[in-house]
């Protein structure tokens, strides 16, 4: 059974650990994540980007895939199916209507007022289906701009205004992390992170978890982060093993063997993150 984010992240905030958000890209990745989290007894958030949704066939296909795997694999830990960086109300609505249990509306490219208005619209629709909503404020950069001065760090008052006026369940303030691989040294503003957490009283989300030092992850959790997104780490672990397998087995053409060659590497990375986040043995 799929659940929303609320209970799992509120408990994580209270008990000072973080729920892992792992992006999924196909059937194999979804299975690897579910099996690893079940073994580790960790709650999990399956993140789906708009690009991944198109690649996998659409929102409804993904919902049926995840529900089927949960049943067939006898998964008992809490599982949330979440849209990652939905860029419009329409995208979030389609995901909710298809059966997603949580959505992220990313209107951070707009002015604060427009961000609030779009987010409020998503929240109002989501609550009708008991779906949780995450929002972003400030600009969480990509690898190409992580060393620039253009990253718009979130303002405490702005975050509080967004949370109070929209009633979102989680918020991802820009505090120095980036998506992808860091080119420079990752510099998170823990003081502001803690100030925001104390002000909004809801779980914070850390995007761009790949490339951060373990101590930065642990400190972020102590400062109010209860959900951490991981994607690039899994992509690298999987692709390295698949490339190695293909080089060592040039005559193999069975896609199951090629894709499956990255299973152990990706599951080891998943378990490593679960232990780092402290979410193991929580359910």
C-alpha positions as CSV (number, residue, x, y, z in Angstrom):
1,X,0.0,0.0,0.0
2,X,1.3,3.4,-0.9
3,X,1.3,6.2,1.8
4,X,2.0,9.9,1.7
5,X,5.0,11.6,3.2
6,X,3.5,13.2,6.3
7,X,3.8,10.5,9.0
8,X,7.1,9.2,7.9
9,X,8.8,12.6,7.7
10,X,7.3,14.0,10.9
11,X,8.5,11.0,12.8
12,X,11.9,11.4,11.2
13,X,12.0,15.1,12.2
14,X,11.1,14.2,15.8
15,X,13.6,11.3,16.1
16,X,16.4,13.0,14.2
17,X,16.9,10.8,11.1
18,X,16.1,11.4,7.5
19,X,13.8,9.4,5.1
20,X,15.7,8.5,1.9
21,X,14.2,9.7,-1.4
22,X,15.6,7.6,-4.2
23,X,14.8,8.5,-7.8
24,X,13.6,5.6,-9.9
25,X,14.0,5.2,-13.7
26,X,12.7,1.7,-14.6
27,X,11.4,-1.6,-13.2
28,X,14.8,-2.8,-12.1
29,X,15.7,0.3,-10.2
30,X,12.3,0.3,-8.5
31,X,12.8,-3.3,-7.5
32,X,16.3,-2.7,-6.2
33,X,15.2,0.2,-4.0
34,X,12.1,-1.6,-2.6
35,X,14.1,-4.8,-1.8
36,X,16.9,-2.9,-0.2
37,X,14.7,-0.7,2.0
38,X,12.6,-3.8,3.0
39,X,15.8,-5.6,4.1
40,X,17.0,-2.5,6.0
41,X,13.5,-1.8,7.5
42,X,13.6,1.7,6.2
43,X,10.7,3.8,5.0
44,X,11.3,5.1,1.5
45,X,10.2,7.8,-1.0
46,X,10.3,6.8,-4.6
47,X,11.0,9.9,-6.6
48,X,9.9,10.3,-10.2
49,X,11.0,13.3,-12.3
50,X,8.9,14.4,-15.2
51,X,11.6,13.1,-17.6
52,X,11.5,9.7,-15.9
53,X,7.7,9.6,-16.1
54,X,7.8,10.1,-19.8
55,X,10.6,7.5,-20.2
56,X,8.6,4.9,-18.2
57,X,5.4,5.4,-20.1
58,X,3.4,7.8,-17.9
59,X,2.1,8.4,-14.4
60,X,-0.5,5.6,-14.5
61,X,2.1,3.1,-15.7
62,X,4.4,4.0,-12.8
63,X,1.6,3.8,-10.2
64,X,0.6,0.3,-11.4
65,X,4.3,-0.8,-11.6
66,X,5.0,0.3,-8.0
67,X,1.8,-1.2,-6.6
68,X,2.4,-4.5,-8.4
69,X,6.0,-4.7,-7.1
70,X,4.9,-3.9,-3.5
71,X,2.4,-6.8,-3.7
72,X,4.5,-9.3,-5.5
73,X,7.7,-8.7,-3.4
74,X,5.6,-8.6,-0.2
75,X,6.9,-5.1,0.8
76,X,5.8,-4.1,4.3
77,X,7.7,-0.9,5.0
78,X,6.0,2.5,4.2
79,X,6.4,3.5,0.6
80,X,5.6,6.9,-0.9
81,X,5.4,7.6,-4.6
82,X,6.4,11.2,-5.2
83,X,6.7,13.5,-8.1
84,X,10.1,15.3,-8.0
85,X,10.2,18.9,-9.3
86,X,6.8,19.0,-10.8
87,X,6.9,22.3,-12.8
88,X,3.2,23.2,-12.9
89,X,-0.2,22.7,-11.3
90,X,-1.2,20.6,-14.3
91,X,1.7,18.1,-13.9
92,X,0.9,17.7,-10.2
93,X,-2.8,17.2,-10.9
94,X,-2.1,14.5,-13.5
95,X,0.2,12.7,-11.0
96,X,-2.4,12.9,-8.2
97,X,-5.2,11.7,-10.5
98,X,-3.0,8.7,-11.5
99,X,-2.5,7.7,-7.9
100,X,0.8,9.3,-6.7
101,X,0.7,9.9,-2.9
102,X,2.9,13.0,-2.8
103,X,4.0,15.8,-5.2
104,X,6.6,18.4,-5.3
105,X,5.6,21.7,-6.9
106,X,8.7,23.6,-7.9
107,X,7.7,27.2,-8.7
108,X,10.9,28.6,-7.3
109,X,11.8,30.2,-10.6
110,X,8.9,32.7,-10.1
111,X,8.5,35.6,-7.7
112,X,7.6,34.7,-4.1
113,X,4.0,35.7,-4.6
114,X,3.6,33.6,-7.8
115,X,5.3,30.7,-6.1
116,X,2.9,31.0,-3.2
117,X,-0.2,31.2,-5.5
118,X,0.8,28.2,-7.6
119,X,1.8,26.2,-4.5
120,X,-1.5,27.0,-2.8
121,X,-3.4,25.8,-5.8
122,X,-1.6,22.5,-5.7
123,X,-2.1,22.1,-2.0
124,X,-5.8,22.7,-2.3
125,X,-6.2,20.1,-4.9
126,X,-3.9,17.6,-3.3
127,X,-5.6,17.7,0.1
128,X,-8.8,16.3,-1.5
129,X,-6.9,13.1,-2.2
130,X,-4.9,13.0,1.0
131,X,-1.7,13.7,-1.0
132,X,1.2,15.6,0.6
133,X,2.9,18.5,-1.0
134,X,6.5,19.7,-1.0
135,X,7.6,23.1,-2.3
136,X,10.9,24.8,-3.1
137,X,12.0,28.3,-2.4
138,X,15.2,29.9,-3.6
139,X,17.3,28.3,-6.4
140,X,18.8,24.9,-5.8
141,X,21.4,24.9,-8.5
142,X,22.7,22.3,-10.9
143,X,26.2,21.0,-11.3
144,X,27.0,23.6,-13.9
145,X,26.3,26.5,-11.6
146,X,27.3,25.2,-8.2
147,X,30.5,27.3,-8.0
148,X,28.8,30.5,-9.1
149,X,27.4,33.3,-6.9
150,X,24.0,33.1,-8.6
151,X,22.4,30.5,-6.3
152,X,19.5,32.3,-4.6
153,X,19.7,31.3,-1.0
154,X,16.4,31.1,0.7
155,X,15.4,34.0,3.0
156,X,14.0,32.9,6.4
157,X,11.0,35.3,6.3
158,X,10.2,34.3,2.7
159,X,10.2,30.6,3.7
160,X,7.9,31.3,6.6
161,X,5.5,33.3,4.5
162,X,5.3,30.5,1.9
163,X,4.7,27.8,4.5
164,X,2.1,29.8,6.4
165,X,0.1,30.9,3.4
166,X,0.2,27.5,1.5
167,X,0.1,24.9,4.3
168,X,2.6,22.7,2.5
169,X,3.8,19.6,4.3
170,X,7.5,19.9,3.5
171,X,9.7,22.7,2.2
172,X,13.0,22.6,0.3
173,X,14.8,25.9,0.9
174,X,17.9,26.6,-1.2
175,X,20.8,26.5,1.3
176,X,23.9,25.7,-0.8
177,X,23.3,22.2,-2.2
178,X,23.1,21.4,-5.9
179,X,21.8,18.7,-8.2
180,X,24.4,16.4,-9.8
181,X,28.1,16.3,-9.1
182,X,29.8,19.2,-7.3
183,X,32.6,20.9,-9.1
184,X,33.7,22.9,-6.1
185,X,33.3,22.4,-2.3
186,X,29.7,22.0,-1.2
187,X,29.0,24.8,1.3
188,X,25.7,24.4,3.3
189,X,24.4,27.2,5.5
190,X,23.6,25.2,8.6
191,X,22.9,28.3,10.7
192,X,20.1,29.4,8.3
193,X,18.9,25.8,8.0
194,X,18.4,25.6,11.7
195,X,16.7,29.0,11.8
196,X,14.3,28.1,9.1
197,X,13.5,24.7,10.7
198,X,12.8,26.4,14.1
199,X,10.5,29.0,12.3
200,X,8.4,26.8,10.0
201,X,8.1,23.7,12.3
202,X,7.7,21.3,9.4
203,X,10.3,18.9,7.9
204,X,12.9,20.4,5.6
205,X,14.1,18.7,2.4
206,X,17.7,18.5,1.2
207,X,18.0,18.2,-2.5
208,X,21.4,17.4,-4.1
209,X,22.5,14.9,-1.5
210,X,25.1,13.3,-3.8
211,X,28.6,14.6,-3.2
212,X,27.9,16.0,0.3
213,X,30.3,14.8,3.1
214,X,28.8,12.4,5.7
215,X,29.2,15.0,8.4
216,X,27.3,17.6,6.3
217,X,24.5,15.1,6.0
218,X,24.4,14.3,9.7
219,X,24.5,18.0,10.6
220,X,21.7,18.7,8.2
221,X,19.5,16.1,9.9
222,X,20.2,17.8,13.3
223,X,19.2,21.1,11.8
224,X,15.7,19.9,10.7
225,X,16.2,18.0,7.4
226,X,13.9,14.9,7.4
227,X,14.0,14.0,3.7
228,X,17.1,13.7,1.6
229,X,17.1,13.2,-2.2
230,X,19.6,10.9,-3.8
231,X,19.8,10.2,-7.6
232,X,23.2,10.8,-9.1
233,X,25.0,8.5,-6.6
234,X,22.8,5.6,-7.7
235,X,23.3,6.4,-11.4
236,X,27.1,6.4,-11.1
237,X,27.2,3.2,-9.0
238,X,24.9,1.4,-11.5
239,X,26.5,2.7,-14.7
240,X,30.1,1.9,-13.6
241,X,29.2,-1.7,-13.0
242,X,27.3,-2.1,-16.2
243,X,30.1,-0.6,-18.3
244,X,32.5,-3.0,-16.6
245,X,30.3,-6.0,-17.3
246,X,29.9,-5.1,-20.9
247,X,33.6,-4.7,-21.4
248,X,34.3,-8.1,-19.8
249,X,31.4,-9.8,-21.5
250,X,31.2,-8.4,-25.1
251,X,29.2,-11.3,-26.4
252,X,26.3,-10.9,-24.0
253,X,23.2,-9.4,-25.5
254,X,20.5,-10.3,-23.0
255,X,19.2,-7.0,-21.6
256,X,18.3,-8.7,-18.3
257,X,21.9,-9.6,-17.7
258,X,23.3,-6.2,-18.8
259,X,20.9,-4.2,-16.7
260,X,21.1,-6.6,-13.8
261,X,24.8,-6.5,-13.6
262,X,24.5,-3.2,-11.7
263,X,22.1,-4.6,-9.1
264,X,24.7,-5.3,-6.3
265,X,26.4,-1.9,-6.7
266,X,23.2,0.1,-6.6
267,X,21.8,-1.9,-3.6
268,X,25.0,-1.4,-1.7
269,X,24.8,2.3,-2.3
270,X,21.2,2.4,-1.2
271,X,22.0,0.6,2.1
272,X,25.0,2.9,2.7
273,X,22.7,5.9,2.4
274,X,20.1,4.4,4.7
275,X,22.6,3.8,7.4
276,X,24.0,7.3,7.0
277,X,20.5,8.8,7.2
278,X,19.7,6.7,10.3
279,X,16.4,5.4,8.8
280,X,17.3,1.7,9.2
281,X,15.2,-0.4,11.6
282,X,12.6,2.3,12.0
283,X,9.6,0.1,10.8
